Amino acid sequence: MLVTIPHKELIVASVLEGFSYLITRMRTETSSFFADSDQQVYEENAQVRWKAKLQKENSMKTSTKDQVEGSFHEIKGKVKEAAGKLSDNQNLEDEGLGEKITGKVQKKVGQVEKVLEK
């Protein structure tokens, strides 16, 4: 017995349209999945490169850092001391003197560390 399906062209067309929709959706989802994955890999690589760069920049020895920071504080203290003298501000002058002495001590600590490293 042969069964006739009314409007079989419409049914076939709607099935094909459904498959077309599914295929299109799968393509966009997989392409966005791979794009997200590529972006994540790129960001991870960028983080690794950034960490390596920071490690390279921060490879200065602690003794050298102490000497540099000590010199910085010594100069900063001298400037504060001079500004305190010019403005007749005893507190600023004392603060500058203290920072200058702290800088000298830190500088000497760095020099001693450098000698002990060798």
Long-range contacts (C-beta under 8 A, 24 or more apart in sequence): 61-114, 61-117, 62-110, 62-113, 63-110, 63-111, 63-113, 63-114, 63-117, 64-110, 64-114, 65-110, 66-106, 66-107, 66-109, 66-110, 66-113, 67-106, 67-107, 67-110, 67-111, 67-114, 68-110, 69-103, 69-106, 69-110, 70-103, 70-104, 70-105, 70-106, 70-107, 70-108, 70-109, 70-110, 71-103, 71-107, 72-103, 73-99, 73-100, 73-102, 73-103, 73-106, 74-99, 74-100, 74-103, 74-104, 74-107, 75-103, 76-100, 76-103, 77-101, 77-102, 77-103
